[in-house]
Amino acid sequence: MKAIVWSKDQCPFCDQAKNLLKAKGIEFEERNVSKDWTREQLLEAVPNARTVPQIFLGEELVGGFNELRQRLA
């Protein structure tokens, strides 16, 4: 299973989510809206996104860091 993490720079929850995925051995693609991706692309993927991170496991939207932590507990 591969994950996608929509993130931005200087986001503590984004960093925690990426660290948790690494610790669990889950490969992920980071889509940073501060760099290579746009807010519009994030909203195409997650129309109701108000915050980052927005995390997908496979094709399923998990939500943010807290939801990811609960899912992987």
Secondary structure, DSSP 4 states (H G I P E B T S, - for coil): -EEEEEE-TT-HHHHHHHHHHHHTT-EEEEEETTTTS-HHHHHHHSTT--SS-EEEETTEEEESHHHHHHHH-
